[in-house]
Amino acid sequence: MAQITVRNIENKKTWEDFVLARNEANFLQSWSWGEFHKAMGKIINRTGFYDGDKLVGVMLSIVEPAKRGKYLTVPGGPIIDWQDKDTSDAFVNQIKRIAKGNNCVFVRVRPQLKSDESSKKIFKDLGFIKAPMHLHAEL
């Protein structure tokens, strides 16, 4: 059983090297997308998931202001091994911490996963429910 630790990533090269080496890489988890939201005055978090000293996952999360209260969004991510229960559990614990710390009323997550029975089961087992609308345009 891996001991996953969580640390903020402040080094652009570390972040980008990890993201760009993954098949599920996308601009919504890029360093620049975080900088864009930061420039708009939003709170962002760049989380790294580590197995020892090895970076095994990243997550850009953004605190979004809304009329009914702030919420936390993880667009196009996190980029983790969804088959690794320790990492997926660390992801859930971290988004709960970030959301509570920023007084968010809910969390929206949209990873780069094919929507099939396997991915739906992962999220159901983690305690998520299907959102009533898409986070980003579907088509």
N, CA, C and O atoms as CSV, one atom per row, in Angstrom:
chain,resi,resn,atom,element,x,y,z
A,1,MET,N,N,0.849,-1.181,0.000
A,1,MET,CA,C,0.000,0.000,0.000
A,1,MET,C,C,0.892,1.241,0.000
A,1,MET,O,O,1.763,1.396,0.856
A,2,ALA,N,N,0.661,2.107,-0.962
A,2,ALA,CA,C,1.471,3.325,-1.088
A,2,ALA,C,C,1.053,4.359,-0.055
A,2,ALA,O,O,-0.116,4.450,0.321
A,3,GLN,N,N,2.013,5.119,0.387
A,3,GLN,CA,C,1.729,6.244,1.279
A,3,GLN,C,C,1.769,7.503,0.423
A,3,GLN,O,O,2.845,8.014,0.111
A,4,ILE,N,N,0.610,7.997,0.049
A,4,ILE,CA,C,0.516,9.176,-0.811
A,4,ILE,C,C,0.523,10.425,0.068
A,4,ILE,O,O,-0.263,10.548,1.007
A,5,THR,N,N,1.420,11.338,-0.258
A,5,THR,CA,C,1.454,12.622,0.423
A,5,THR,C,C,1.048,13.702,-0.573
A,5,THR,O,O,1.145,13.523,-1.787
A,6,VAL,N,N,0.598,14.806,-0.036
A,6,VAL,CA,C,0.097,15.906,-0.848
A,6,VAL,C,C,0.934,17.146,-0.570
A,6,VAL,O,O,1.165,17.508,0.583
A,7,ARG,N,N,1.383,17.790,-1.638
A,7,ARG,CA,C,2.141,19.032,-1.510
A,7,ARG,C,C,1.744,19.983,-2.627
A,7,ARG,O,O,1.415,19.551,-3.732
A,8,ASN,N,N,1.776,21.271,-2.339
A,8,ASN,CA,C,1.571,22.257,-3.387
A,8,ASN,C,C,2.779,22.257,-4.307
A,8,ASN,O,O,3.914,22.087,-3.861
A,9,ILE,N,N,2.527,22.449,-5.585
A,9,ILE,CA,C,3.610,22.549,-6.559
A,9,ILE,C,C,3.739,24.007,-6.961
A,9,ILE,O,O,2.773,24.623,-7.412
A,10,GLU,N,N,4.921,24.551,-6.799
A,10,GLU,CA,C,5.171,25.953,-7.131
A,10,GLU,C,C,6.149,26.111,-8.288
A,10,GLU,O,O,6.482,27.230,-8.679
A,11,ASN,N,N,6.608,24.982,-8.834
A,11,ASN,CA,C,7.579,25.011,-9.911
A,11,ASN,C,C,6.883,24.666,-11.229
A,11,ASN,O,O,6.379,23.556,-11.400
A,12,LYS,N,N,6.860,25.623,-12.155
A,12,LYS,CA,C,6.176,25.441,-13.430
A,12,LYS,C,C,6.725,24.238,-14.198
A,12,LYS,O,O,5.950,23.461,-14.755
A,13,LYS,N,N,8.038,24.073,-14.235
A,13,LYS,CA,C,8.638,22.975,-14.992
A,13,LYS,C,C,8.219,21.618,-14.426
A,13,LYS,O,O,7.900,20.703,-15.185
A,14,THR,N,N,8.219,21.484,-13.115
A,14,THR,CA,C,7.779,20.233,-12.490
A,14,THR,C,C,6.353,19.909,-12.921
A,14,THR,O,O,6.043,18.780,-13.301
A,15,TRP,N,N,5.492,20.922,-12.855
A,15,TRP,CA,C,4.078,20.746,-13.224
A,15,TRP,C,C,3.937,20.358,-14.693
A,15,TRP,O,O,3.344,19.331,-15.022
A,16,GLU,N,N,4.485,21.185,-15.560
A,16,GLU,CA,C,4.315,20.982,-16.998
A,16,GLU,C,C,4.957,19.676,-17.475
A,16,GLU,O,O,4.390,18.991,-18.326
A,17,ASP,N,N,6.129,19.321,-16.941
A,17,ASP,CA,C,6.774,18.065,-17.336
A,17,ASP,C,C,5.869,16.881,-17.002
A,17,ASP,O,O,5.745,15.952,-17.800
A,18,PHE,N,N,5.241,16.910,-15.837
A,18,PHE,CA,C,4.351,15.816,-15.458
A,18,PHE,C,C,3.125,15.783,-16.372
A,18,PHE,O,O,2.794,14.735,-16.926
A,19,VAL,N,N,2.454,16.921,-16.530
A,19,VAL,CA,C,1.220,16.964,-17.321
A,19,VAL,C,C,1.477,16.548,-18.765
A,19,VAL,O,O,0.734,15.735,-19.317
A,20,LEU,N,N,2.507,17.089,-19.373
A,20,LEU,CA,C,2.758,16.830,-20.793
A,20,LEU,C,C,3.195,15.393,-21.077
A,20,LEU,O,O,3.142,14.945,-22.222
A,21,ALA,N,N,3.620,14.677,-20.052
A,21,ALA,CA,C,4.024,13.280,-20.229
A,21,ALA,C,C,2.843,12.315,-20.144
A,21,ALA,O,O,3.028,11.107,-20.289
A,22,ARG,N,N,1.643,12.822,-19.912
A,22,ARG,CA,C,0.467,11.975,-19.730
A,22,ARG,C,C,-0.450,12.037,-20.946
A,22,ARG,O,O,-0.599,13.085,-21.574
A,23,ASN,N,N,-1.060,10.902,-21.268
A,23,ASN,CA,C,-2.006,10.846,-22.388
A,23,ASN,C,C,-3.203,11.753,-22.172
A,23,ASN,O,O,-3.745,12.309,-23.128
A,24,GLU,N,N,-3.619,11.905,-20.921
A,24,GLU,CA,C,-4.812,12.716,-20.628
A,24,GLU,C,C,-4.492,14.200,-20.446
A,24,GLU,O,O,-5.327,14.964,-19.962
A,25,ALA,N,N,-3.279,14.607,-20.837
A,25,ALA,CA,C,-2.893,16.020,-20.733
A,25,ALA,C,C,-3.893,16.895,-21.481
A,25,ALA,O,O,-4.362,16.535,-22.561
A,26,ASN,N,N,-4.212,18.039,-20.901
A,26,ASN,CA,C,-5.143,18.968,-21.527
A,26,ASN,C,C,-4.892,20.360,-20.975
A,26,ASN,O,O,-4.332,20.513,-19.889
A,27,PHE,N,N,-5.307,21.374,-21.725
A,27,PHE,CA,C,-5.013,22.746,-21.318
A,27,PHE,C,C,-5.704,23.124,-20.011
A,27,PHE,O,O,-5.252,24.046,-19.332
A,28,LEU,N,N,-6.776,22.444,-19.642
A,28,LEU,CA,C,-7.497,22.771,-18.417
A,28,LEU,C,C,-6.712,22.415,-17.152
A,28,LEU,O,O,-7.065,22.852,-16.056
A,29,GLN,N,N,-5.658,21.631,-17.303
A,29,GLN,CA,C,-4.784,21.301,-16.181
A,29,GLN,C,C,-3.380,21.884,-16.391
A,29,GLN,O,O,-2.434,21.499,-15.704
A,30,SER,N,N,-3.257,22.808,-17.337
A,30,SER,CA,C,-1.955,23.405,-17.623
A,30,SER,C,C,-1.616,24.496,-16.604
A,30,SER,O,O,-2.497,25.053,-15.949
A,31,TRP,N,N,-0.348,24.777,-16.493
A,31,TRP,CA,C,0.125,25.861,-15.631
A,31,TRP,C,C,-0.515,27.184,-16.076
A,31,TRP,O,O,-0.939,27.986,-15.245
A,32,SER,N,N,-0.577,27.398,-17.387
A,32,SER,CA,C,-1.109,28.657,-17.931
A,32,SER,C,C,-2.586,28.847,-17.617
A,32,SER,O,O,-3.029,29.974,-17.396
A,33,TRP,N,N,-3.352,27.764,-17.593
A,33,TRP,CA,C,-4.779,27.882,-17.254
A,33,TRP,C,C,-4.940,28.353,-15.807
A,33,TRP,O,O,-5.826,29.150,-15.499
A,34,GLY,N,N,-4.086,27.860,-14.939
A,34,GLY,CA,C,-4.085,28.334,-13.557
A,34,GLY,C,C,-3.710,29.810,-13.474
A,34,GLY,O,O,-4.327,30.569,-12.727
A,35,GLU,N,N,-2.700,30.216,-14.238
A,35,GLU,CA,C,-2.287,31.623,-14.253
A,35,GLU,C,C,-3.405,32.518,-14.777
A,35,GLU,O,O,-3.604,33.622,-14.268
A,36,PHE,N,N,-4.130,32.057,-15.778
A,36,PHE,CA,C,-5.264,32.808,-16.320
A,36,PHE,C,C,-6.303,33.065,-15.227
A,36,PHE,O,O,-6.771,34.192,-15.064
A,37,HIS,N,N,-6.658,32.028,-14.486
A,37,HIS,CA,C,-7.667,32.186,-13.432
A,37,HIS,C,C,-7.146,33.035,-12.277
A,37,HIS,O,O,-7.899,33.800,-11.676
A,38,LYS,N,N,-5.875,32.901,-11.972
A,38,LYS,CA,C,-5.277,33.727,-10.920
A,38,LYS,C,C,-5.324,35.203,-11.326
A,38,LYS,O,O,-5.599,36.066,-10.493
A,39,ALA,N,N,-5.057,35.493,-12.601
A,39,ALA,CA,C,-5.102,36.869,-13.103
A,39,ALA,C,C,-6.520,37.443,-13.042
A,39,ALA,O,O,-6.696,38.661,-13.004
A,40,MET,N,N,-7.507,36.586,-13.035
A,40,MET,CA,C,-8.906,37.029,-12.926
A,40,MET,C,C,-9.322,37.179,-11.465
A,40,MET,O,O,-10.485,37.464,-11.176
A,41,GLY,N,N,-8.374,36.988,-10.541
A,41,GLY,CA,C,-8.650,37.180,-9.127
A,41,GLY,C,C,-9.173,35.955,-8.407
A,41,GLY,O,O,-9.622,36.058,-7.265
A,42,LYS,N,N,-9.126,34.811,-9.042
A,42,LYS,CA,C,-9.624,33.582,-8.418
A,42,LYS,C,C,-8.516,32.916,-7.616
A,42,LYS,O,O,-7.329,33.104,-7.882
A,43,ILE,N,N,-8.933,32.137,-6.634
A,43,ILE,CA,C,-7.997,31.339,-5.842
A,43,ILE,C,C,-7.769,30.030,-6.586
A,43,ILE,O,O,-8.719,29.342,-6.960
A,44,ILE,N,N,-6.498,29.694,-6.798
A,44,ILE,CA,C,-6.178,28.418,-7.432
A,44,ILE,C,C,-5.269,27.617,-6.503
A,44,ILE,O,O,-4.581,28.175,-5.648
A,45,ASN,N,N,-5.283,26.314,-6.689
A,45,ASN,CA,C,-4.388,25.414,-5.963
A,45,ASN,C,C,-3.778,24.464,-6.975
A,45,ASN,O,O,-4.478,23.876,-7.799
A,46,ARG,N,N,-2.468,24.324,-6.901
A,46,ARG,CA,C,-1.767,23.338,-7.726
A,46,ARG,C,C,-1.262,22.255,-6.773
A,46,ARG,O,O,-0.269,22.436,-6.069
A,47,THR,N,N,-1.962,21.140,-6.770
A,47,THR,CA,C,-1.674,20.058,-5.841
A,47,THR,C,C,-0.881,18.963,-6.536
A,47,THR,O,O,-1.198,18.552,-7.652
A,48,GLY,N,N,0.154,18.501,-5.852
A,48,GLY,CA,C,0.909,17.349,-6.317
A,48,GLY,C,C,0.671,16.176,-5.388
A,48,GLY,O,O,0.650,16.342,-4.169
A,49,PHE,N,N,0.492,14.998,-5.951
A,49,PHE,CA,C,0.333,13.766,-5.185
A,49,PHE,C,C,1.628,12.975,-5.338
A,49,PHE,O,O,2.056,12.673,-6.452
A,50,TYR,N,N,2.241,12.648,-4.214
A,50,TYR,CA,C,3.556,12.006,-4.210
A,50,TYR,C,C,3.519,10.650,-3.539
A,50,TYR,O,O,2.903,10.476,-2.488
A,51,ASP,N,N,4.189,9.690,-4.160
A,51,ASP,CA,C,4.458,8.386,-3.555
A,51,ASP,C,C,5.937,8.438,-3.194
A,51,ASP,O,O,6.798,8.218,-4.046
A,52,GLY,N,N,6.226,8.725,-1.940
A,52,GLY,CA,C,7.608,9.012,-1.542
A,52,GLY,C,C,8.016,10.336,-2.159
A,52,GLY,O,O,7.363,11.357,-1.944
A,53,ASP,N,N,9.097,10.317,-2.928
A,53,ASP,CA,C,9.551,11.526,-3.620
A,53,ASP,C,C,9.059,11.584,-5.062
A,53,ASP,O,O,9.315,12.559,-5.768
A,54,LYS,N,N,8.357,10.550,-5.499
A,54,LYS,CA,C,7.923,10.472,-6.898
A,54,LYS,C,C,6.547,11.131,-7.078
A,54,LYS,O,O,5.582,10.770,-6.404
A,55,LEU,N,N,6.476,12.094,-7.990
A,55,LEU,CA,C,5.218,12.744,-8.330
A,55,LEU,C,C,4.371,11.764,-9.134
A,55,LEU,O,O,4.786,11.312,-10.201
A,56,VAL,N,N,3.178,11.435,-8.621
A,56,VAL,CA,C,2.314,10.452,-9.284
A,56,VAL,C,C,0.979,11.050,-9.734
A,56,VAL,O,O,0.163,10.344,-10.326
A,57,GLY,N,N,0.743,12.324,-9.467
A,57,GLY,CA,C,-0.498,12.951,-9.899
A,57,GLY,C,C,-0.492,14.433,-9.628
A,57,GLY,O,O,0.217,14.916,-8.745
A,58,VAL,N,N,-1.294,15.156,-10.402
A,58,VAL,CA,C,-1.447,16.599,-10.195
A,58,VAL,C,C,-2.919,16.979,-10.307
A,58,VAL,O,O,-3.722,16.288,-10.935
A,59,MET,N,N,-3.239,18.098,-9.678
A,59,MET,CA,C,-4.611,18.598,-9.729
A,59,MET,C,C,-4.610,20.123,-9.628
A,59,MET,O,O,-4.182,20.688,-8.622
A,60,LEU,N,N,-5.091,20.774,-10.675
A,60,LEU,CA,C,-5.353,22.205,-10.625
A,60,LEU,C,C,-6.803,22.369,-10.184
A,60,LEU,O,O,-7.716,21.864,-10.837
A,61,SER,N,N,-7.011,23.067,-9.090
A,61,SER,CA,C,-8.374,23.335,-8.629
A,61,SER,C,C,-8.562,24.846,-8.542
A,61,SER,O,O,-7.631,25.590,-8.235
A,62,ILE,N,N,-9.780,25.275,-8.818
A,62,ILE,CA,C,-10.094,26.695,-8.906
A,62,ILE,C,C,-11.333,26.982,-8.064
A,62,ILE,O,O,-12.352,26.304,-8.192
A,63,VAL,N,N,-11.236,27.987,-7.208
A,63,VAL,CA,C,-12.392,28.424,-6.427
A,63,VAL,C,C,-13.169,29.413,-7.291
A,63,VAL,O,O,-12.661,30.470,-7.667
A,64,GLU,N,N,-14.407,29.047,-7.596
A,64,GLU,CA,C,-15.259,29.854,-8.472
A,64,GLU,C,C,-16.329,30.581,-7.655
A,64,GLU,O,O,-17.063,29.953,-6.891
A,65,PRO,N,N,-16.417,31.909,-7.817
A,65,PRO,CA,C,-17.505,32.630,-7.154
A,65,PRO,C,C,-18.812,32.386,-7.905
A,65,PRO,O,O,-18.812,32.276,-9.131
A,66,ALA,N,N,-19.912,32.303,-7.184
A,66,ALA,CA,C,-21.220,32.102,-7.802
A,66,ALA,C,C,-22.284,32.766,-6.934
A,66,ALA,O,O,-22.045,33.056,-5.762
A,67,LYS,N,N,-23.450,33.002,-7.509
A,67,LYS,CA,C,-24.526,33.678,-6.780
A,67,LYS,C,C,-24.945,32.929,-5.522
A,67,LYS,O,O,-25.264,33.543,-4.504
A,68,ARG,N,N,-24.942,31.610,-5.596
A,68,ARG,CA,C,-25.407,30.804,-4.454
A,68,ARG,C,C,-24.275,30.356,-3.544
A,68,ARG,O,O,-24.490,29.547,-2.641
A,69,GLY,N,N,-23.089,30.866,-3.766
A,69,GLY,CA,C,-21.940,30.509,-2.944
A,69,GLY,C,C,-20.785,30.003,-3.789
A,69,GLY,O,O,-20.976,29.563,-4.923
A,70,LYS,N,N,-19.610,30.069,-3.238
A,70,LYS,CA,C,-18.424,29.615,-3.952
A,70,LYS,C,C,-18.451,28.100,-4.121
A,70,LYS,O,O,-19.024,27.370,-3.312
A,71,TYR,N,N,-17.813,27.652,-5.202
A,71,TYR,CA,C,-17.630,26.220,-5.375
A,71,TYR,C,C,-16.230,25.957,-5.915
A,71,TYR,O,O,-15.591,26.844,-6.482
A,72,LEU,N,N,-15.767,24.737,-5.732
A,72,LEU,CA,C,-14.447,24.332,-6.190
A,72,LEU,C,C,-14.598,23.518,-7.462
A,72,LEU,O,O,-15.422,22.606,-7.528
A,73,THR,N,N,-13.804,23.847,-8.472
A,73,THR,CA,C,-13.854,23.106,-9.720
A,73,THR,C,C,-12.477,22.521,-10.048
A,73,THR,O,O,-11.441,23.143,-9.812
A,74,VAL,N,N,-12.503,21.311,-10.596
A,74,VAL,CA,C,-11.294,20.639,-11.064
A,74,VAL,C,C,-11.556,20.281,-12.530
A,74,VAL,O,O,-11.964,19.161,-12.837
A,75,PRO,N,N,-11.316,21.247,-13.437
A,75,PRO,CA,C,-11.611,21.009,-14.850
A,75,PRO,C,C,-10.548,20.150,-15.519
A,75,PRO,O,O,-9.354,20.409,-15.370
A,76,GLY,N,N,-10.973,19.135,-16.253
A,76,GLY,CA,C,-10.024,18.308,-16.990
A,76,GLY,C,C,-9.061,17.537,-16.105
A,76,GLY,O,O,-7.980,17.155,-16.553
A,77,GLY,N,N,-9.432,17.307,-14.878
A,77,GLY,CA,C,-8.517,16.635,-13.969
A,77,GLY,C,C,-9.258,16.065,-12.781
A,77,GLY,O,O,-10.487,16.084,-12.732
A,78,PRO,N,N,-8.517,15.568,-11.844
A,78,PRO,CA,C,-7.069,15.563,-11.724
A,78,PRO,C,C,-6.441,14.571,-12.711
A,78,PRO,O,O,-7.126,13.735,-13.300
A,79,ILE,N,N,-5.145,14.689,-12.868
A,79,ILE,CA,C,-4.415,13.738,-13.696
A,79,ILE,C,C,-3.717,12.776,-12.731
A,79,ILE,O,O,-2.627,13.036,-12.223
A,80,ILE,N,N,-4.400,11.662,-12.509
A,80,ILE,CA,C,-3.915,10.633,-11.578
A,80,ILE,C,C,-4.202,9.260,-12.167
A,80,ILE,O,O,-4.913,9.140,-13.165
A,81,ASP,N,N,-3.652,8.236,-11.548
A,81,ASP,CA,C,-3.971,6.856,-11.897
A,81,ASP,C,C,-5.230,6.491,-11.125
A,81,ASP,O,O,-5.177,6.250,-9.919
A,82,TRP,N,N,-6.349,6.451,-11.813
A,82,TRP,CA,C,-7.631,6.193,-11.169
A,82,TRP,C,C,-7.744,4.774,-10.632
A,82,TRP,O,O,-8.615,4.497,-9.807
A,83,GLN,N,N,-6.884,3.877,-11.083
A,83,GLN,CA,C,-6.905,2.497,-10.584
A,83,GLN,C,C,-6.185,2.377,-9.245
A,83,GLN,O,O,-6.326,1.366,-8.556
A,84,ASP,N,N,-5.419,3.390,-8.872
A,84,ASP,CA,C,-4.680,3.378,-7.606
A,84,ASP,C,C,-5.569,3.989,-6.522
A,84,ASP,O,O,-5.752,5.205,-6.470
A,85,LYS,N,N,-6.113,3.140,-5.668
A,85,LYS,CA,C,-7.059,3.590,-4.639
A,85,LYS,C,C,-6.434,4.586,-3.673
A,85,LYS,O,O,-7.104,5.524,-3.241
A,86,ASP,N,N,-5.160,4.402,-3.323
A,86,ASP,CA,C,-4.508,5.333,-2.403
A,86,ASP,C,C,-4.463,6.748,-2.985
A,86,ASP,O,O,-4.697,7.728,-2.279
A,87,THR,N,N,-4.159,6.838,-4.278
A,87,THR,CA,C,-4.095,8.150,-4.922
A,87,THR,C,C,-5.485,8.758,-5.068
A,87,THR,O,O,-5.667,9.948,-4.812
A,88,SER,N,N,-6.459,7.964,-5.473
A,88,SER,CA,C,-7.812,8.519,-5.626
A,88,SER,C,C,-8.391,8.926,-4.274
A,88,SER,O,O,-9.116,9.917,-4.188
A,89,ASP,N,N,-8.083,8.178,-3.225
A,89,ASP,CA,C,-8.530,8.574,-1.880
A,89,ASP,C,C,-7.842,9.871,-1.442
A,89,ASP,O,O,-8.474,10.730,-0.827
A,90,ALA,N,N,-6.544,10.015,-1.758
A,90,ALA,CA,C,-5.820,11.246,-1.416
A,90,ALA,C,C,-6.425,12.433,-2.157
A,90,ALA,O,O,-6.531,13.527,-1.603
A,91,PHE,N,N,-6.821,12.216,-3.410
A,91,PHE,CA,C,-7.483,13.263,-4.201
A,91,PHE,C,C,-8.779,13.713,-3.518
A,91,PHE,O,O,-9.007,14.912,-3.353
A,92,VAL,N,N,-9.618,12.771,-3.125
A,92,VAL,CA,C,-10.894,13.118,-2.480
A,92,VAL,C,C,-10.648,13.875,-1.172
A,92,VAL,O,O,-11.298,14.886,-0.908
A,93,ASN,N,N,-9.722,13.392,-0.363
A,93,ASN,CA,C,-9.416,14.084,0.897
A,93,ASN,C,C,-8.916,15.497,0.649
A,93,ASN,O,O,-9.269,16.419,1.385
A,94,GLN,N,N,-8.095,15.677,-0.385
A,94,GLN,CA,C,-7.547,17.001,-0.671
A,94,GLN,C,C,-8.619,17.968,-1.180
A,94,GLN,O,O,-8.641,19.129,-0.770
A,95,ILE,N,N,-9.505,17.510,-2.062
A,95,ILE,CA,C,-10.534,18.450,-2.529
A,95,ILE,C,C,-11.484,18.827,-1.393
A,95,ILE,O,O,-11.994,19.947,-1.357
A,96,LYS,N,N,-11.721,17.906,-0.473
A,96,LYS,CA,C,-12.550,18.244,0.693
A,96,LYS,C,C,-11.864,19.316,1.536
A,96,LYS,O,O,-12.504,20.270,1.980
A,97,ARG,N,N,-10.550,19.152,1.753
A,97,ARG,CA,C,-9.797,20.149,2.535
A,97,ARG,C,C,-9.824,21.522,1.869
A,97,ARG,O,O,-10.081,22.535,2.520
A,98,ILE,N,N,-9.554,21.542,0.563
A,98,ILE,CA,C,-9.529,22.820,-0.163
A,98,ILE,C,C,-10.910,23.460,-0.145
A,98,ILE,O,O,-11.037,24.658,0.111
A,99,ALA,N,N,-11.940,22.673,-0.413
A,99,ALA,CA,C,-13.308,23.211,-0.454
A,99,ALA,C,C,-13.722,23.769,0.911
A,99,ALA,O,O,-14.254,24.876,0.989
A,100,LYS,N,N,-13.487,23.026,1.965
A,100,LYS,CA,C,-13.843,23.500,3.304
A,100,LYS,C,C,-13.043,24.733,3.681
A,100,LYS,O,O,-13.582,25.664,4.280
A,101,GLY,N,N,-11.762,24.750,3.335
A,101,GLY,CA,C,-10.901,25.880,3.656
A,101,GLY,C,C,-11.280,27.156,2.941
A,101,GLY,O,O,-10.918,28.249,3.378
A,102,ASN,N,N,-12.013,27.025,1.835
A,102,ASN,CA,C,-12.445,28.194,1.064
A,102,ASN,C,C,-13.952,28.410,1.142
A,102,ASN,O,O,-14.514,29.178,0.361
A,103,ASN,N,N,-14.607,27.731,2.088
A,103,ASN,CA,C,-16.058,27.852,2.289
A,103,ASN,C,C,-16.863,27.592,1.016
A,103,ASN,O,O,-17.824,28.301,0.715
A,104,CYS,N,N,-16.454,26.571,0.282
A,104,CYS,CA,C,-17.169,26.194,-0.941
A,104,CYS,C,C,-18.377,25.335,-0.581
A,104,CYS,O,O,-18.329,24.538,0.355
A,105,VAL,N,N,-19.451,25.507,-1.330
A,105,VAL,CA,C,-20.673,24.766,-1.038
A,105,VAL,C,C,-20.720,23.417,-1.759
A,105,VAL,O,O,-21.480,22.532,-1.365
A,106,PHE,N,N,-19.920,23.255,-2.804
A,106,PHE,CA,C,-19.821,21.966,-3.481
A,106,PHE,C,C,-18.556,21.941,-4.332
A,106,PHE,O,O,-17.855,22.943,-4.468
A,107,VAL,N,N,-18.285,20.767,-4.902
A,107,VAL,CA,C,-17.107,20.549,-5.749
A,107,VAL,C,C,-17.580,19.980,-7.074
A,107,VAL,O,O,-18.457,19.117,-7.112
A,108,ARG,N,N,-16.993,20.467,-8.165
A,108,ARG,CA,C,-17.266,19.907,-9.495
A,108,ARG,C,C,-15.969,19.369,-10.063
A,108,ARG,O,O,-14.958,20.071,-10.091
A,109,VAL,N,N,-15.996,18.129,-10.513
A,109,VAL,CA,C,-14.822,17.462,-11.056
A,109,VAL,C,C,-15.168,16.916,-12.431
A,109,VAL,O,O,-16.214,16.294,-12.616
A,110,ARG,N,N,-14.291,17.151,-13.390
A,110,ARG,CA,C,-14.484,16.575,-14.718
A,110,ARG,C,C,-13.143,16.093,-15.264
A,110,ARG,O,O,-12.458,16.820,-15.983
A,111,PRO,N,N,-12.772,14.852,-14.912
A,111,PRO,CA,C,-11.485,14.328,-15.365
A,111,PRO,C,C,-11.519,13.921,-16.835
A,111,PRO,O,O,-12.583,13.824,-17.446
A,112,GLN,N,N,-10.345,13.689,-17.380
A,112,GLN,CA,C,-10.219,13.219,-18.751
A,112,GLN,C,C,-10.375,11.694,-18.760
A,112,GLN,O,O,-9.417,10.966,-19.019
A,113,LEU,N,N,-11.566,11.233,-18.482
A,113,LEU,CA,C,-11.868,9.803,-18.500
A,113,LEU,C,C,-13.005,9.547,-19.464
A,113,LEU,O,O,-13.923,10.357,-19.594
A,114,LYS,N,N,-12.936,8.419,-20.134
A,114,LYS,CA,C,-14.050,8.002,-20.973
A,114,LYS,C,C,-15.236,7.731,-20.059
A,114,LYS,O,O,-15.093,7.080,-19.024
A,115,SER,N,N,-16.400,8.229,-20.439
A,115,SER,CA,C,-17.599,8.000,-19.638
A,115,SER,C,C,-18.133,6.597,-19.942
A,115,SER,O,O,-18.880,6.391,-20.898
A,116,ASP,N,N,-17.733,5.652,-19.109
A,116,ASP,CA,C,-18.207,4.285,-19.258
A,116,ASP,C,C,-18.543,3.726,-17.878
A,116,ASP,O,O,-18.417,4.429,-16.875
A,117,GLU,N,N,-18.960,2.489,-17.825
A,117,GLU,CA,C,-19.376,1.901,-16.544
A,117,GLU,C,C,-18.227,1.869,-15.535
A,117,GLU,O,O,-18.448,2.055,-14.338
A,118,SER,N,N,-17.021,1.638,-16.006
A,118,SER,CA,C,-15.858,1.578,-15.118
A,118,SER,C,C,-15.590,2.934,-14.451
A,118,SER,O,O,-15.396,3.005,-13.237
A,119,SER,N,N,-15.581,3.997,-15.244
A,119,SER,CA,C,-15.314,5.322,-14.665
A,119,SER,C,C,-16.483,5.778,-13.784
A,119,SER,O,O,-16.270,6.422,-12.757
A,120,LYS,N,N,-17.695,5.453,-14.176
A,120,LYS,CA,C,-18.852,5.814,-13.345
A,120,LYS,C,C,-18.795,5.102,-11.995
A,120,LYS,O,O,-19.168,5.674,-10.971
A,121,LYS,N,N,-18.325,3.846,-11.996
A,121,LYS,CA,C,-18.205,3.093,-10.750
A,121,LYS,C,C,-17.137,3.714,-9.844
A,121,LYS,O,O,-17.333,3.805,-8.632
A,122,ILE,N,N,-16.022,4.136,-10.418
A,122,ILE,CA,C,-14.961,4.773,-9.625
A,122,ILE,C,C,-15.543,5.954,-8.862
A,122,ILE,O,O,-15.334,6.075,-7.655
A,123,PHE,N,N,-16.271,6.824,-9.552
A,123,PHE,CA,C,-16.803,8.017,-8.905
A,123,PHE,C,C,-17.926,7.709,-7.927
A,123,PHE,O,O,-18.047,8.366,-6.893
A,124,LYS,N,N,-18.742,6.723,-8.244
A,124,LYS,CA,C,-19.783,6.319,-7.302
A,124,LYS,C,C,-19.151,5.788,-6.022
A,124,LYS,O,O,-19.578,6.131,-4.920
A,125,ASP,N,N,-18.120,4.940,-6.179
A,125,ASP,CA,C,-17.436,4.377,-5.010
A,125,ASP,C,C,-16.748,5.450,-4.170
A,125,ASP,O,O,-16.590,5.282,-2.960
A,126,LEU,N,N,-16.337,6.553,-4.803
A,126,LEU,CA,C,-15.695,7.656,-4.083
A,126,LEU,C,C,-16.713,8.611,-3.447
A,126,LEU,O,O,-16.336,9.538,-2.729
A,127,GLY,N,N,-17.999,8.381,-3.713
A,127,GLY,CA,C,-19.040,9.195,-3.083
A,127,GLY,C,C,-19.537,10.363,-3.911
A,127,GLY,O,O,-20.254,11.216,-3.389
A,128,PHE,N,N,-19.178,10.429,-5.187
A,128,PHE,CA,C,-19.624,11.522,-6.048
A,128,PHE,C,C,-21.010,11.230,-6.606
A,128,PHE,O,O,-21.436,10.077,-6.665
A,129,ILE,N,N,-21.704,12.277,-7.012
A,129,ILE,CA,C,-22.972,12.129,-7.716
A,129,ILE,C,C,-22.871,12.895,-9.036
A,129,ILE,O,O,-22.091,13.839,-9.161
A,130,LYS,N,N,-23.663,12.479,-10.006
A,130,LYS,CA,C,-23.629,13.109,-11.325
A,130,LYS,C,C,-24.167,14.535,-11.230
A,130,LYS,O,O,-25.198,14.785,-10.605
A,131,ALA,N,N,-23.451,15.461,-11.860
A,131,ALA,CA,C,-23.873,16.863,-11.879
A,131,ALA,C,C,-25.069,17.034,-12.813
A,131,ALA,O,O,-25.203,16.297,-13.790
A,132,PRO,N,N,-25.935,17.998,-12.519
A,132,PRO,CA,C,-27.115,18.203,-13.360
A,132,PRO,C,C,-26.793,18.838,-14.713
A,132,PRO,O,O,-27.624,18.817,-15.622
A,133,MET,N,N,-25.581,19.407,-14.851
A,133,MET,CA,C,-25.198,19.997,-16.138
A,133,MET,C,C,-23.687,19.858,-16.318
A,133,MET,O,O,-22.959,19.588,-15.363
A,134,HIS,N,N,-23.233,20.045,-17.547
A,134,HIS,CA,C,-21.814,19.897,-17.863
A,134,HIS,C,C,-21.004,21.042,-17.265
A,134,HIS,O,O,-21.496,22.162,-17.130
A,135,LEU,N,N,-19.766,20.748,-16.912
A,135,LEU,CA,C,-18.848,21.766,-16.420
A,135,LEU,C,C,-18.365,22.643,-17.572
A,135,LEU,O,O,-18.254,23.861,-17.433
A,136,HIS,N,N,-18.078,22.009,-18.713
A,136,HIS,CA,C,-17.673,22.711,-19.937
A,136,HIS,C,C,-18.519,22.186,-21.075
A,136,HIS,O,O,-19.178,21.154,-20.948
A,137,ALA,N,N,-18.500,22.892,-22.178
A,137,ALA,CA,C,-19.283,22.460,-23.336
A,137,ALA,C,C,-18.917,21.035,-23.729
A,137,ALA,O,O,-17.739,20.693,-23.831
A,138,GLU,N,N,-19.913,20.227,-23.943
A,138,GLU,CA,C,-19.692,18.822,-24.289
A,138,GLU,C,C,-19.257,18.678,-25.749
A,138,GLU,O,O,-18.373,17.876,-26.048
A,139,LEU,N,N,-19.851,19.428,-26.642
A,139,LEU,CA,C,-19.544,19.319,-28.074
A,139,LEU,C,C,-19.163,20.691,-28.623
A,139,LEU,O,O,-18.867,20.821,-29.811
